[in-house]
């Protein structure tokens, strides 16, 4: 767990005019008095992230730190370690410290919502990044997770010519990404009656748990499995490892989501068939940029959606740069 004061590493330019700038811009009622962040004291933003053992969340964290360094903002980053109760406590601590703003990378849709409610009640703007809560924050920055699943499952349907049997690895149950990626996957299944879902189960975004789950499915279904959709790359890599150990990978198509570095290398090497790129740099950088704008009383986008992109061997070089 990494707690305490954090500083930025290297500046990452995230354009203010991203393709997903959404609905309304303005200085909502949560905007705070700019005098509270006078020149003699840097703006302080408290951040609670889902889990810093995840490579994607580390990328998100690095992007936030880089943007904070660029803007002269000080961050206090806490790791919730996938525990929504801990995350709410971390936000309570930020409120007690009277930080200027809070960025929340929620653990769960429902259980992390009190963190949003408490921040708003205390008059502190809160920006959700990457994942959603039932309670509406001051602003949201992320991507439409159902879109990533539609892209991944559409790729599988094409590879299988609309006919085949697949298994679905779910993320941490109750988190927005898990819920919406499941929704998107089932939409595509409904459009392709020739695709049969043999099993779906959570591996909690975790590679080791995905290896075990895939081994269990191989025991149950063996050569009946034609494809695997894993809701993130860590689980997709775990599925590939188990399939390779069982000498089945050559006949099973595997796709993940996030386009983390190792997954991109595996796509390039032909071990992983595809991944779906999620822009951690744009999400993290925009979250800090918007939080700072709210505190300074400047216009900001209340909702920012950044698109996903399919990555295969044909275009992986673009994402490895």
C-alpha positions as CSV (number, residue, x, y, z in Angstrom):
1,X,0.0,0.0,0.0
2,X,1.3,3.5,-0.9
3,X,0.1,6.2,1.4
4,X,1.0,9.8,2.0
5,X,2.2,12.9,0.0
6,X,3.1,12.3,-3.6
7,X,4.8,14.4,-6.2
8,X,4.6,14.1,-10.0
9,X,7.2,12.3,-12.2
10,X,7.1,13.5,-15.8
11,X,4.8,15.8,-17.5
12,X,2.2,14.1,-19.7
13,X,0.3,16.4,-22.0
14,X,-3.4,15.7,-22.1
15,X,-5.3,18.0,-24.4
16,X,-8.2,19.8,-22.9
17,X,-10.3,19.2,-25.9
18,X,-10.5,15.4,-25.9
19,X,-13.0,13.8,-28.2
20,X,-15.1,12.8,-25.3
21,X,-15.8,16.2,-23.7
22,X,-19.4,16.0,-22.9
23,X,-22.6,17.5,-21.9
24,X,-22.3,20.7,-19.9
25,X,-19.4,22.9,-18.9
26,X,-19.5,25.4,-16.1
27,X,-18.5,26.4,-12.7
28,X,-21.1,24.4,-10.7
29,X,-22.1,25.1,-7.1
30,X,-19.3,22.9,-5.9
31,X,-16.6,25.3,-7.1
32,X,-14.6,26.7,-4.2
33,X,-13.1,30.1,-3.5
34,X,-9.9,30.4,-5.5
35,X,-8.5,32.5,-2.6
36,X,-8.3,29.4,-0.6
37,X,-5.4,28.3,-2.8
38,X,-3.4,31.5,-2.8
39,X,0.0,31.7,-4.4
40,X,1.8,30.9,-1.1
41,X,0.1,27.5,-0.8
42,X,-0.2,25.0,-3.6
43,X,-3.5,23.4,-4.3
44,X,-3.9,20.0,-2.6
45,X,-5.9,17.2,-4.1
46,X,-6.6,14.0,-2.2
47,X,-6.8,10.9,-4.4
48,X,-8.2,7.4,-3.5
49,X,-7.5,4.7,-6.1
50,X,-8.9,1.3,-6.4
51,X,-5.7,-0.8,-6.2
52,X,-2.1,0.1,-7.0
53,X,-1.2,-3.6,-7.6
54,X,-3.0,-3.2,-11.0
55,X,-0.8,-2.0,-13.8
56,X,-3.6,0.0,-15.3
57,X,-4.3,1.9,-12.0
58,X,-0.5,2.5,-11.7
59,X,-0.6,4.1,-15.2
60,X,-3.6,6.2,-14.1
61,X,-1.8,7.3,-11.0
62,X,1.4,8.2,-13.0
63,X,-0.7,10.3,-15.3
64,X,-2.3,12.1,-12.4
65,X,1.0,12.8,-10.9
66,X,2.5,14.1,-14.1
67,X,-0.4,16.5,-14.7
68,X,-0.2,17.7,-11.1
69,X,3.5,18.5,-11.6
70,X,2.7,20.4,-14.7
71,X,0.0,22.4,-13.0
72,X,1.9,22.9,-9.7
73,X,-0.6,20.9,-7.7
74,X,0.2,18.7,-4.7
75,X,-1.4,15.2,-4.5
76,X,-2.0,13.0,-1.6
77,X,-2.6,9.5,-3.0
78,X,-4.1,6.6,-1.0
79,X,-4.5,3.0,-2.1
80,X,-7.9,1.6,-1.2
81,X,-6.7,-2.0,-2.0
82,X,-10.1,-2.8,-3.4
83,X,-11.9,-2.1,-0.1
84,X,-14.8,0.3,-0.4
85,X,-14.9,0.8,3.4
86,X,-11.3,1.8,3.4
87,X,-11.9,4.1,0.5
88,X,-14.7,5.9,2.3
89,X,-12.4,6.3,5.3
90,X,-9.7,7.7,3.1
91,X,-12.1,10.3,1.8
92,X,-13.2,11.1,5.4
93,X,-9.5,11.8,6.1
94,X,-9.2,14.1,3.1
95,X,-12.3,16.0,4.4
96,X,-10.7,16.3,7.8
97,X,-7.5,17.7,6.2
98,X,-9.6,20.2,4.2
99,X,-8.0,19.3,0.8
100,X,-9.1,21.6,-2.0
101,X,-10.6,18.7,-4.1
102,X,-10.8,14.9,-4.2
103,X,-10.4,12.5,-7.1
104,X,-12.0,9.1,-6.5
105,X,-11.2,5.9,-8.5
106,X,-14.2,4.0,-7.0
107,X,-13.9,0.4,-5.7
108,X,-17.7,-0.2,-6.1
109,X,-20.7,1.5,-7.6
110,X,-22.8,1.3,-4.4
111,X,-20.3,0.9,-1.5
112,X,-18.1,3.8,-2.6
113,X,-21.0,6.2,-3.0
114,X,-20.9,7.4,0.6
115,X,-17.5,8.9,-0.2
116,X,-19.0,11.1,-2.9
117,X,-21.9,12.1,-0.6
118,X,-19.6,13.0,2.2
119,X,-17.3,15.1,0.1
120,X,-20.1,17.0,-1.5
121,X,-21.8,17.6,2.0
122,X,-18.4,19.0,3.2
123,X,-18.3,21.4,0.2
124,X,-15.3,19.7,-1.4
125,X,-15.6,19.0,-5.1
126,X,-15.0,15.4,-6.1
127,X,-14.1,14.0,-9.5
128,X,-14.7,10.3,-10.3
129,X,-12.1,8.9,-12.6
130,X,-12.3,5.6,-14.6
131,X,-15.2,4.2,-12.7
132,X,-18.6,5.3,-11.5
133,X,-20.6,5.5,-8.3
134,X,-24.4,5.6,-7.8
135,X,-24.0,9.0,-6.3
136,X,-23.2,11.7,-8.9
137,X,-19.9,13.5,-8.3
138,X,-19.0,17.0,-9.3
139,X,-17.5,15.7,-12.5
140,X,-16.7,12.3,-14.1
141,X,-13.7,11.3,-16.4
142,X,-13.5,7.9,-18.0
143,X,-14.6,5.7,-20.8
144,X,-17.9,3.9,-21.6
145,X,-17.1,0.4,-20.3
146,X,-19.9,-1.3,-22.2
147,X,-18.2,0.0,-25.4
148,X,-15.0,-1.9,-24.6
149,X,-17.0,-5.2,-24.3
150,X,-18.8,-4.6,-27.5
151,X,-15.5,-4.1,-29.3
152,X,-13.9,-7.2,-27.7
153,X,-16.9,-9.4,-28.3
154,X,-17.4,-8.1,-31.8
155,X,-13.9,-9.1,-32.5
156,X,-14.5,-12.6,-31.1
157,X,-17.7,-12.9,-33.1
158,X,-15.8,-12.0,-36.3
159,X,-13.0,-14.4,-35.6
160,X,-15.4,-17.3,-34.9
161,X,-17.7,-16.4,-37.9
162,X,-20.5,-16.0,-35.4
163,X,-20.4,-19.7,-34.3
164,X,-18.6,-21.0,-31.2
165,X,-18.4,-21.5,-27.5
166,X,-16.8,-19.0,-25.1
167,X,-16.1,-18.3,-21.5
168,X,-16.3,-14.9,-19.8
169,X,-13.9,-13.7,-17.0
170,X,-15.6,-11.1,-14.9
171,X,-13.8,-8.4,-12.9
172,X,-14.4,-7.4,-9.3
173,X,-18.2,-7.9,-8.8
174,X,-20.1,-4.7,-8.2
175,X,-17.5,-2.4,-9.8
176,X,-18.9,-0.2,-12.6
177,X,-16.4,-1.7,-15.2
178,X,-17.5,-5.2,-14.4
179,X,-21.2,-4.4,-14.6
180,X,-21.0,-2.5,-17.8
181,X,-18.5,-4.8,-19.5
182,X,-20.8,-7.7,-18.7
183,X,-23.7,-5.7,-20.1
184,X,-21.9,-4.9,-23.3
185,X,-20.8,-8.6,-23.8
186,X,-24.3,-9.8,-23.4
187,X,-25.6,-7.3,-25.9
188,X,-23.2,-8.8,-28.5
189,X,-24.2,-12.4,-27.5
190,X,-27.8,-11.5,-28.1
191,X,-27.0,-10.4,-31.6
192,X,-25.1,-13.6,-32.4
193,X,-27.3,-16.7,-31.5
194,X,-24.5,-18.9,-32.8
195,X,-22.3,-17.9,-29.9
196,X,-22.8,-20.0,-26.8
197,X,-21.6,-18.8,-23.3
198,X,-20.3,-21.9,-21.5
199,X,-19.5,-20.2,-18.3
200,X,-18.8,-16.8,-16.6
201,X,-17.2,-16.2,-13.3
202,X,-15.1,-13.5,-11.5
203,X,-11.3,-13.6,-11.3
204,X,-11.4,-10.2,-9.6
205,X,-9.1,-8.5,-12.2
206,X,-6.3,-10.7,-11.0
207,X,-3.9,-12.7,-13.1
208,X,-3.2,-15.6,-10.7
209,X,-6.9,-16.0,-10.0
210,X,-7.5,-16.1,-13.7
211,X,-4.9,-18.9,-14.2
212,X,-6.8,-21.0,-11.6
213,X,-10.2,-20.2,-13.1
214,X,-9.0,-21.0,-16.6
215,X,-7.5,-24.3,-15.4
216,X,-10.9,-25.2,-13.8
217,X,-12.7,-24.4,-17.1
218,X,-10.2,-26.5,-19.0
219,X,-11.0,-29.4,-16.7
220,X,-14.7,-28.9,-17.2
221,X,-14.9,-28.0,-20.9
222,X,-11.5,-28.8,-22.5
223,X,-11.5,-28.6,-26.3
224,X,-15.1,-27.2,-26.3
225,X,-13.8,-23.7,-25.5
226,X,-13.3,-21.7,-28.6
227,X,-12.8,-18.2,-27.1
228,X,-12.2,-16.3,-23.9
229,X,-13.3,-12.7,-23.2
230,X,-11.5,-11.4,-20.1
231,X,-12.7,-8.1,-18.8
232,X,-9.2,-6.9,-18.3
233,X,-5.7,-7.8,-19.6
234,X,-4.4,-9.2,-16.3
235,X,-7.1,-11.9,-16.5
236,X,-6.6,-12.3,-20.2
237,X,-2.8,-13.0,-19.6
238,X,-3.8,-15.5,-16.9
239,X,-6.1,-17.3,-19.4
240,X,-3.3,-17.4,-22.0
241,X,-0.9,-18.9,-19.5
242,X,-3.3,-21.7,-18.5
243,X,-4.2,-22.4,-22.1
244,X,-0.6,-22.6,-23.1
245,X,0.2,-25.0,-20.3
246,X,-2.7,-27.2,-21.4
247,X,-1.5,-26.9,-25.1
248,X,-4.8,-25.5,-26.1
249,X,-4.0,-21.9,-26.9
250,X,-3.5,-22.5,-30.6
251,X,-7.3,-23.2,-31.0
252,X,-8.6,-20.6,-28.5
253,X,-9.1,-16.9,-29.3
254,X,-8.4,-14.7,-26.2
255,X,-9.1,-11.0,-25.9
256,X,-8.7,-8.6,-23.0
257,X,-9.2,-4.9,-22.2
258,X,-6.8,-2.1,-21.2
259,X,-3.8,-2.5,-23.5
260,X,-1.3,-2.7,-20.6
261,X,2.4,-3.0,-21.7
262,X,2.7,-6.8,-21.3
263,X,-0.6,-7.4,-23.1
264,X,0.6,-5.3,-26.1
265,X,3.9,-7.3,-26.2
266,X,1.9,-10.5,-26.2
267,X,-0.4,-9.3,-29.0
268,X,2.8,-8.4,-31.0
269,X,4.2,-11.9,-30.3
270,X,0.9,-13.6,-31.2
271,X,0.2,-15.1,-27.8
272,X,-2.8,-12.8,-27.0
273,X,-5.1,-12.3,-30.0
274,X,-6.3,-8.8,-29.1
275,X,-6.9,-6.2,-26.4
276,X,-8.9,-3.0,-26.2
277,X,-7.0,0.2,-25.6
278,X,-8.1,2.3,-22.6
279,X,-6.3,5.6,-22.4
280,X,-5.1,5.8,-18.8
281,X,-3.0,8.9,-19.5
282,X,-5.9,10.9,-20.9
283,X,-8.2,9.8,-18.0
284,X,-5.7,10.6,-15.2
285,X,-4.5,13.8,-16.7
286,X,-8.0,15.1,-17.4
287,X,-9.2,14.2,-13.9
288,X,-6.5,16.4,-12.3
289,X,-7.0,19.2,-14.9
290,X,-10.7,19.3,-14.2
291,X,-10.4,19.1,-10.4
292,X,-8.0,22.1,-10.6
293,X,-10.4,24.0,-12.8
294,X,-13.2,23.4,-10.4
295,X,-11.2,24.7,-7.5
296,X,-10.1,27.8,-9.4
297,X,-13.7,28.6,-10.5
298,X,-12.9,28.0,-14.2
299,X,-15.2,26.3,-16.7
300,X,-15.0,22.5,-16.7
301,X,-16.7,19.5,-18.4
302,X,-19.1,17.7,-16.1
303,X,-18.7,14.5,-18.0
304,X,-15.7,13.4,-20.2
305,X,-15.7,10.2,-22.1
306,X,-12.6,9.0,-23.9
307,X,-13.1,6.3,-26.6
308,X,-11.7,2.7,-26.6
309,X,-9.8,1.2,-29.6
310,X,-9.3,-2.4,-30.7
311,X,-5.6,-3.4,-30.8
312,X,-4.6,-6.5,-32.9
313,X,-1.3,-7.6,-34.4
314,X,-2.0,-5.4,-37.4
315,X,-2.0,-2.1,-35.4
316,X,-0.2,-2.9,-32.1
317,X,2.9,-1.0,-33.2
318,X,1.0,2.2,-32.9
319,X,0.3,1.5,-29.2
320,X,3.8,0.2,-28.4
321,X,5.4,3.6,-29.2
